[in-house]
Amino acid sequence: MGFEIGPARPGEWDQVVLWAAKEGWNPGRHDSEHFLMQDPRGFLLGRLDGKVVSAISVVNYSPDYAFLGYYLVRPDRRGQGFGIATWKAGMQHAGSRTIGLDGVPDQQDNYRTQGFLPAYTTVRYRGRPNLEHKAEDVEGVVPVGPEHLDLLAALDAAGHPADRHPFASRWAADPRHVTRARFRDGLLTGYGVLRPANEGVRIGPLLATTPRDAAAVLASLLREAGDATVAIDIPEPHHVARNLAELHGLTPSSRTARMYTGPIRSLQQSLVYGVMSLELG
């Protein structure tokens, strides 16, 4: 009685971001602005007597693929059915699309019962980087301008289950973010984005065609980070990316499982040295 589910209204999602921060997810300070623009009707809230008690985001990227995140219930309202009702509304929004998510360990068994199967583990590396490795070769690494955005979005699409050109472009162009790209012989060979977070800064995405390009872009971003604590989410099978993070003094702090409900298109996993966001893939 008195419970309804509907799209988030302006300003309401801020409450969900606070919940995520309390869960230790360390969201980016401006993430939700970009998230909501991708699929405004995919950010659903459960309201009990007008007060928000549950949330889920199911963002439709393409006719074939959606991504689920922010599945949260207010602590004092857990175990009362509000979460599963909100979950079902999110699944309905995705329709017949394959859905991906990054599941925390204590929810992975629940996700399996809903048809999600694990693909690989993502490891969050975190810490204050070693200063001595910031002197690496950064030749060819430049600040990103409007003329670069189409190239960056194309590289993002090569490593992601769907083309998300508008979203990737807005993310890279945000003046509150630091975006660096590397070019060799006029060709884009990697780029990365550093953004302020609830605690310290986060890097994501970090995409590159070779380890050398990834190292150059990462070194450039770490210089911008100064002495802030840095976090980056790395697919565990990408041993080169993990070694690069450890070289800079970052250490594993948490793990999630990338899970899917069905097949995804072929993509270049080796490009992904750091994912854009666990909340939107």
Residue pairs with C-beta under 8 A, 6 or more apart in sequence:
2 48
2 49
2 50
3 46
3 47
3 48
3 53
3 82
3 85
4 46
4 47
5 44
5 45
5 46
5 47
5 54
5 85
5 86
5 89
6 44
6 45
6 47
7 40
7 41
7 42
7 43
7 44
7 45
8 16
8 36
8 43
8 44
8 45
8 55
12 45
12 52
13 32
13 35
13 36
13 43
13 45
13 55
14 32
15 52
16 32
16 45
16 52
16 55
16 70
16 72
17 27
17 31
17 32
19 55
19 72
19 74
20 27
20 70
20 72
20 279
21 27
21 198
23 72
24 254
25 278
25 279
26 197
26 198
26 199
26 200
26 202
26 231
27 197
27 198
27 279
28 195
28 196
28 197
28 198
28 202
28 277
29 176
29 195
29 196
29 197
29 198
30 174
30 176
30 177
30 195
30 196
31 195
31 277
31 279
34 167
34 170
34 171
34 174
35 43
35 57
35 59
35 277
35 279
35 280
36 43
37 166
37 167
37 170
38 59
38 61
38 164
38 166
38 167
38 280
39 59
39 60
39 61
41 93
42 57
42 58
42 59
42 60
42 66
42 90
42 93
43 55
43 57
43 59
43 70
44 55
44 56
44 57
44 58
44 86
44 89
44 90
44 93
45 52
45 54
45 55
45 86
46 52
46 53
46 54
46 55
46 73
46 82
46 83
46 85
46 86
47 53
48 77
48 82
52 74
53 73
53 74
53 77
53 82
54 72
54 73
54 74
54 77
54 82
54 83
54 85
54 86
55 70
55 71
55 72
55 73
55 86
56 68
56 69
56 70
56 71
56 72
56 86
56 87
56 89
56 90
57 68
57 69
57 70
57 90
57 279
57 280
58 66
58 67
58 68
58 90
58 91
58 93
58 94
58 99
59 66
59 67
59 68
59 69
59 280
60 66
60 93
60 94
60 95
60 97
61 67
61 161
61 162
61 163
61 164
61 281
62 97
62 162
62 163
63 97
64 97
64 98
64 162
64 265
65 97
65 98
65 99
65 100
65 161
65 162
65 264
65 265
66 93
66 94
66 97
66 98
66 99
66 100
67 99
67 100
67 101
67 280
67 281
68 90
68 94
68 99
68 100
68 101
69 101
69 102
69 277
69 278
69 279
69 280
69 281
70 279
71 83
71 86
71 87
71 90
71 101
71 107
73 82
73 83
73 86
87 114
91 99
91 114
98 161
98 260
98 261
98 262
98 263
98 264
99 116
99 260
99 261
99 262
100 161
100 258
100 259
100 260
100 261
100 264
100 281
101 111
101 116
101 258
101 259
102 122
102 256
102 257
102 258
102 259
102 278
102 279
102 281
103 111
103 116
103 256
103 257
103 259
104 256
105 255
105 256
105 257
108 118
108 257
108 259
111 259
112 259
114 261
115 261
116 259
116 260
116 261
117 259
117 260
117 261
118 257
118 258
118 259
119 257
119 258
119 259
119 260
120 235
120 236
120 237
120 257
120 258
121 235
121 236
121 255
121 256
121 257
121 258
122 233
122 234
122 235
122 236
122 255
122 256
122 257
122 258
122 275
122 278
123 233
123 234
123 235
123 236
123 242
123 252
123 254
123 255
124 231
124 232
124 233
124 234
124 252
124 253
124 254
124 255
124 256
125 231
125 232
125 233
125 234
125 242
125 245
125 246
125 250
125 251
125 252
125 253
126 229
126 230
126 231
126 232
126 250
126 251
126 252
126 253
127 229
127 230
127 249
127 250
127 251
128 227
128 228
128 229
128 230
128 249
129 222
129 225
129 230
129 248
129 249
129 250
130 247
130 248
130 249
133 219
133 222
133 247
133 248
133 249
134 219
134 222
134 223
135 219
136 215
136 216
136 219
137 212
137 215
137 216
137 219
138 182
138 216
138 219
138 220
138 223
139 216
140 182
140 183
140 184
140 189
140 216
141 180
141 181
141 182
141 216
141 217
141 220
142 180
142 181
142 182
142 183
143 179
143 180
144 152
144 172
144 173
144 179
144 180
144 181
144 191
146 173
148 172
148 181
148 188
148 191
149 169
149 172
149 173
150 165
150 169
151 181
151 188
152 168
152 169
152 172
152 179
152 181
152 188
152 191
153 163
153 164
153 165
153 168
153 169
153 172
154 165
155 188
155 190
155 191
155 207
155 271
156 164
156 168
156 205
156 207
156 276
157 163
157 164
157 165
157 168
158 267
158 268
158 271
159 205
159 207
159 267
159 268
159 269
159 271
159 272
160 267
160 281
161 264
161 265
161 267
161 281
162 265
167 280
168 276
171 177
171 193
171 276
172 179
172 191
172 193
173 179
174 195
176 195
176 196
177 193
177 194
177 195
178 193
178 194
178 195
178 221
178 224
179 191
179 192
179 193
179 194
180 191
180 192
180 217
180 220
180 221
180 224
181 188
181 190
181 191
181 217
182 188
182 189
182 190
182 191
182 208
182 213
182 216
182 217
183 189
184 213
189 208
189 209
189 210
189 213
190 206
190 207
190 208
190 209
190 210
190 213
190 214
190 216
190 217
191 205
191 206
191 207
191 208
191 217
192 203
192 204
192 205
192 206
192 207
192 217
192 218
192 220
192 221
192 273
192 274
193 203
193 204
193 205
193 206
193 221
193 276
194 201
194 202
194 203
194 221
194 224
194 225
195 201
195 202
195 204
197 231
199 229
200 225
200 228
200 229
200 230
200 231
201 225
201 228
201 229
201 230
201 231
202 230
202 231
202 232
203 218
203 221
203 230
203 231
203 232
203 274
204 232
204 233
204 274
204 275
204 276
204 277
205 272
205 274
205 275
205 276
206 214
206 217
206 218
206 221
206 232
206 241
206 272
206 273
206 274
207 271
207 272
207 273
207 274
208 214
208 217
208 271
208 273
209 271
211 240
211 244
214 240
214 241
214 244
214 273
215 244
218 244
218 248
218 273
222 230
222 248
230 250
231 253
232 245
232 250
232 274
233 256
233 274
233 275
233 277
233 278
234 241
234 242
234 245
234 273
234 274
234 275
235 241
235 258
235 269
235 272
235 275
236 242
236 255
237 269
238 269
238 270
238 272
238 273
240 273
241 272
241 273
241 274
244 273
256 278
275 281
